[in-house]
């Protein structure tokens, strides 16, 4: 088995398949530890902040500093839950959390993507994080198509400010991809879940089953 980093994160917009691939990875090798999303490791803080109108707190009441700090605190607590000698599997790693904070800042504060990114980067500062192999899963390498595919998979309408946020998030993620933020970027357009999972396995150096299937 390949030597793995402390953490592997799968990143991407809503409905990109992150959770499904992480579960399948965790079932393949007991050296993988499924750590999930940050709110699972800082439940009290998230429950308190998001009590009542979730969207209003996220997009109106909270400040960019407050939201970014909460995302980073959750990430730190999640990382601390990793057992020694195992590789933690993260549903949205550090780059994705910064993308989420950036996209929220754009739609909430009316900044450009560049301005919002600089703001979030300044808040995050030079905090040291554990080694993380981050893989970005994108429904398409075109921002508009990527958003349209993700929205169609939702199965229910996105309302209020959420469509604008999601469109911005896709733009931010693609910008990060061009900047080389992620260890690997996978174009998922027109591809099956199994084919994408094989690419994830191959990139990480995880053996397939003997028949070659994931």
N, C-alpha and C positions, 0 to 999 in steps of 0.2 A: 504494500500500500504506500502511496506517495506521502511524503512528509507534509502535513497540512499546517496552515497558519493557526493562530489562536482563534480567529473568527473568519467565517465566510458569510457574506451578506448577499441577498438577492434583492434587487431594487427595481423600481419601475412604477408607473402610474397604476391607478385602480384597474383591476381585472387583467393584469399582465401575467398572472399565473404564479406569482411569487410564493404564496402559501402552499399551493399544490406541490411545487417543485421542492420546497423545503421539507415537507412531510415525506416525500418520496426519498429524499437524501437521508433523512434521519432513520428511515426504515432499512437502509442499505448497509449501514455500518454502525456499530455501537460506539465508535469513537466520535461520532457526531452527536452533539447535544442540541436539541431543538430549544432555542431560547425565545422564539416568537417576537412579538412587538413590544415596544418600550412601555406601553401603558400597563402591561401585565406585571411589570416589575416596580411600578410606582403608582399602584392602584389608588391609594388614599389621595394623593395629590391630584390625579386626573379626575377622580370622582368628585372631589371638592370643586375643582375649577370648572368642570363641564356640567355641573348640576343645573338643571333647568334647560335653557335654550342653548344647545351645543353650538349651533352655527353663529348665534349672536356673540357668544363669548369668543369663539375662535376668530371671527372676522371683524368684530366691532369692539368688544369690551377689552380684550387683552391687548397689551402693547407688544411690539415686535421683540423687545428685550425679554418680556415675561414669557412669551411663547417659545422663543429660541432657547432660553435658559431651561425651561421645562422639558423641552425635547432633549437637550444635552444631558440634563440630570437623569432622565429616564434611560438614556443610552448608557450612562456610567453605571447605574444600578443594574441594568441588564448584563453588562459585561462582567460585573462582580459575581453574577450567578453562575458563571462558567466553572465547571469542575476541572480540577487540575488534570492535565494530560488529554483533555478532550477539545474538539473544535466546536465552538459555539456557532450555531446557525441562526442568523439574524434576519428577521423580516423587516427590511429597510435598515440599511447600515448608516453610518455617519454621513456619507455624501448625500444620500437620499433625504435624511433629516434636515440637512442644510438647504436642500432644494425645496423641501416643503415650507421651511421658514421663509425662504426667498420668495416663492410664489405667493405666499400669504401676504408678505410685506408689499408686494407689487399691487395686489388688488385692494388691500386695506389702506395703504398709505399713499397710493397713487404714484409710486416711483417707477422708474424704468427697471428692467431686469438687471442692468449693470449697477445701478444705484442700490437696488435692494440687495444684490449679492454682496456688494461692498459693506453694506450695513450689517448683514448677518455675519459675514466673515469677521468684522470688527468685534461683534458681540462674542463670537466663539473664541477669538483670540488664538493663542498658540497652545491650546490645551493638548496634552499628550494623550493619544489613544493607542490601544493595543493594535498589533498588526491585523489588518483586515483585508481579505481578498473580496473585492466588491464587483459583482456582476450586474449589469444593467440590462433588463429585459424591456424591449420597446415593441409595442404593437406595430409600429411602422417607423421608418427613419424620416418620414415627413410629419411635421408637427400637427398639421390639420388632419391628416389621415389617421395619425396615431390617436388623436383625441376622439375622432369619429368612431373608430373601432372600439375603443374603451367604453365610450358612451353606449354603443349598441349592445355591448355585452352586459351592461348593468341590469337590464330587464325592467327598469323603472326610470321615469324622467329625473334628471338632475334639475333642481330648481334654485331660485334665488341667486346668490352670488357664486354658488358652487360651479356652474359651467365656466364662468370666467376664471375661477381659480384653477380648474382642471386644464383649461386651455393654456394658461400661463405655466402650469407645472410641466406640461409636455414640452413647452418651449425651453424652460430652464433645464430640464433633463437632457434635451438634445444639445443645448449649449455646453453643459458639463461634458457630454460625450465627446464633443469636438475639442474640448480642452484637455482630454486625456485623464479626466478625474477617476474613471472606472478602470479596473483591471481588464475587463472585457465588456463589450457591448454587443448584444445579440438582437438582430433584426428578426422579429417573430412573425412578420406579415406573411400570410398564406402558408404557414407551416403548422404541422400537428404538434400537440403537446408532447408526444413521444419523441419526435425529432428534435425539439428544443431541449428536452431533458437529456438526450444523448449528447448534445453539444455542451450542456452544463457538466455532465459526467466527464466528458473528454477533456474539457478545459481544466477541471480540478484534478484530473488523473485518477478518477474513481473507476475501477474495472466494471465493465458491463457484465451481464449474466453470460453464461457459457454459450447461449445461442445468439449472442450479439444484441439482444434486446435490452432496453433500459430497466 
